[in-house]
Amino acid sequence: MTHPAPQPASEMPSAAEPRQAAGRLRLRLLWPLPALAAWAAAWALVAGGPRLGLDASTAVFAAVGFSSLAGLGMVLAGETRWRGWILAAGFPVSFALQRLLHGLSSPELNAATAGGALPFDRLPAWVWLVPLTLLLLAYPIRAWRDAPFFPTEADALDGLTDVAPLGPQALVLDAGCGLGHGLQALRRTYPQARLAGIEWSWPLRALAALRCPWARVRRGDMWAGSWAEHDLVYLFQRPESMVRAADKARAEMRPGTWLVSLEFKVPGLRLHALLQREGRRPVWVYAPAGTRRSH
């Protein structure tokens, strides 16, 4: 269902809200430090279990319980659910991999390892650096401030042309395009537009360019590049990024252009329309030019 309407006065931020949002943003930019601390504490509990009078199984169950409670605590504290899941699942996944790689997950696997059929226990320690290196290549530390990889559904933007029309050859930007799922959804919606994507991760950028040869995909910082030349900017980012997106849109986007955000509202901008279909993420549509900054 489409709900084109100006943003009610009750939804406009109060004088204190921008300061509160900035404070929350500064705290949340510390991610992934909370997850790393929780995982280290869980492993410390396993390693120090005997000193606490816990047998190995009890120590593992206690560490899993601690990780689950820490993830739940993050969600209750206002963090997103995916961060809570990452924090909760980090220790169990790493423990399971450690058991598998060292042949300790079952007596049968132990026997196979001892016989030389599955010599995982003889893997050098540096093997653990391989998945970490691949993760950092695909998702470098600088990009951790932005959204992780969550694809845009193919039909997520259906109906957008009804509330955000564009002329032929309009220039559309997918800011933080990942593997190009958003570009494909935009092409489905605006088949005559000129599509561009920007992505900081060079492996993701390369794969997006292969998947979307009809788009101009480049590697770069979505926050450093200008949005001024684009007729529509599409975002599927984190809720913590929305304040920054509002500031950038107000400063750079021209009259008659559109800012479209999948899932998350952009605070401080007057809402033009909301696309909300059952079973689909909400699509927030803003005409940012001329929106005054809240004080």
N, C-alpha and C positions, 0 to 999 in steps of 0.2 A: 504494500500500500504506500502511496506517495502522500506526504504531508508537507506541501510548500507553505511556509509561514514564517513571518519574522520571529526572531527569538523573543519570548516574553521577557518583560522587565525583570521578573523574578529569577530568570536564568542568567542575567548579566552579572558579572562578578562584582562583589562589594569592594570597598576600598582595601580591606584587609586581605582578601583572597589572593591577589597577586603575590603579596609578600609570603603568605602561607605556602602557596604553590612553589615559589622559589626555594623556600626552605626544604620542602619535601623533595624537590628535584635534586638539591645538593646532597641530601642524605642518600637518595636512591642511586646516584651516580657512583656510589661506593661499590655497587655490585660488580664483580662476583665475590667480594671479600666475605660477606656473610656466609655464602655457600662454602667457600674454601675453609673458613674457620669451623663450620659445623662438620664438614667431612674430616678435618684433622682431629677434631675432638672425638668423633666416632671411632676413628682408627686408634687414637690414644686409649680409648676405653677398652678396645679389643686387646691392645698390646699390654695394658696395665691391669687387665682383669685378674691374673693370678695374685698380684699384690693386694687386690681388693677382696680376695677370697672367692673370686668367681671362676667357675670352670669355663672352658673355651666356649661351649655352646651358650651358656648363660650370658657371657660377655658379648657375643655376637648379637643375640636377641636384644640385649640392652642397648647396643649401638644402633640397631635398626629402629628400636622404639624411640631413641633420642633423635634420630634423623627425622622420623615421621612427625614428632612433636615440634621440632624446629621448623619444618616446612609448614605445618599448620600455623605455628606462631607467626611466621612471615605473612601468611595470607590474612590472619586476623589483624595484623599490624598495618594492613593497607596495601601490601605488595600484591602483584598480580598472581593469579593461580598458577601460571606456568612456572614462575620462579619458585613457588612453594613446591611444586612437583619436582623440579630440578634438584632443589635442596634435599627433599625427602628421598629421592631415588639415587642420589649420587653415591652414598655409601653402599647400599645393597648391590648396585650394579658393579662398582669397583671390587667389592668383596667376591662376587660371583666370578668375575673375570680372573681375579687372583687365584681363586680355587681351581678354576679350569686350567689356567696356564701352568700351574704348579702341580696338577694332577692330584689334588686333595679333595675333590668334590664328592668322591664315593670310593668305597673299597675296591670296586672293579677298576676304576680309573687308576687308583694307586698301583694295583697289580700290573695293569697294562704299562704304566709308566716305568715301573721297576724292571719289566721285561724289555724295555727299549722300544715298544711299539709306539708310544706317545711321549717322546722325550721333552715335554713341555717344561719339566723342572730344570732342564739344562739350558733354557733360554737365558741369554745375558740380560743384565738389568736394564741396559740401554734400550731394549725392545719396547719398554713402556714409553719411551720418548717418541716413538713413531706415531701413535694415534694423537698424542699431544701436538706434535709438529703439524700433522694434517689438519687438526682443528684450528690451529693458529693461522695456517695458510688460508683456510676457507673463511675463517672468522677472526681476523686480527684484533688485537687488544683495543685498538682505537675504535673499532666498530662495535664494541660491547656497549657503548652508550646508546646505540640504535637498536632496532628490533632484531631479534633472532629470526631464523628462517621459518616463516609461516606463509605458505603460498596463498595467493588470492584465488578464490574459486572462479571457474571459467565464466559463470553467469552472475557473479557478485555485483556487477555494475549494470545489469540489464535495467532499462528504464531511465538511466541517467540522462539520456538526450532529451527527455521530456522536461527536465527541470534545469539542465545546464547545456543548452544548445551551443554548438560550435559551427562555424562556417567551414567550407572546404579548405583543406590545407592548413587548418589550425595546428599550432604546435603544442603538443601534449607531453608532459614530463612525468615519468614514474620515478619519484625520488626514493632511492633505496630499492632498486628493482630486483635484487636477489637473482633468482634463476629465470626471471622473465614472465612469471605467471600473471603479474599485474599488467604487463605490456600486452599479453595475449587477451586479457579481459578488456583492456582499453581498445584494442583493435576490433574486437567483436562489437563494441559499443560505438566506436567512431572509426569506421572503416576507411574514411577519406582523410583522416588526420595524419599529420606527420608526427610519428612517435619517437620519443627519446627516453633513454633510461640512464641513470647514474648509480654506480655501486662501488663501494670502497674495496670490497674483497675481490682480488684479481681473479681467483678461480671462478667465483660466481659470475663475475662480469663476463669472463670468456665463455662460460656455458650459456649465459643469457644471450650473448651475441650469436652463438650457434643456433639457439632455439628460436631466435627472433631476428632473422637476417633482414627483415623489412624495417627494423628500427635502428636508430643510431644509439648504440650502447657504449658508454665510455666509463672508465674507471675514475673515480674522484669522490670528494667529500660533498655529500648532498647539502650540507649546511654552508659550505664555502662558495659553491657555485651559485650564480645569480638565477632567480626565478623570473626576472623582469621580462624576458622575451617570450615566456610561455603563456598560452591562452588558458591552459588548465594544468594544475599540478595535483598529482595523485599521491596519497600517502597511505601506507599501512604500517604504522610505526608503534611505538610503545606509548602508553598514556603519559609517561613522564616527559615525552618529547613534544607534547602538544603545545605547551607554553612557548617553547622555542619556535615551533612552526607558526604560531600566531604572530609572533614578533617579526619573523622573516617575511610572512605574507603581507603584513601591513606595510612593511618598509619597502618591499620590492614589486609587488604585483600591481598591475595597471587596472583602471576601471574597465568593467566588462569581462574580467577574467574570473576563473573559478578555482577554489581550493576544495578538493574532495578528500575526505578522510574515511577510510573503512574502519568500522568498529568503534573508534574513539572520537569523542567530541573535542573540538578545538576551543579552549576557553578564551573569552574576550572578543570573539568575532560574532557578528550578528548572523544567526542561522537563516539561510535562504530556503532550504528544503531538507527533508529527511526521507530517505527511501528505506522502508522497513517491510520486509517480506517474511512470512512465517518460515522458520527454519534457516534464515539467512542472516548474516551480520548486517547491522545497520550501516547505511551510507550517509554521512553528514556532508552537506553541500553548503559552501560559503562563498559569498562575493566579497572578498576581503578589502578591496580598494575603497578608501573613504571611511573605514571603520576606525573610530577613534580609540586610542589607548585608554584603558581604565586607570584612574589614579586613586 
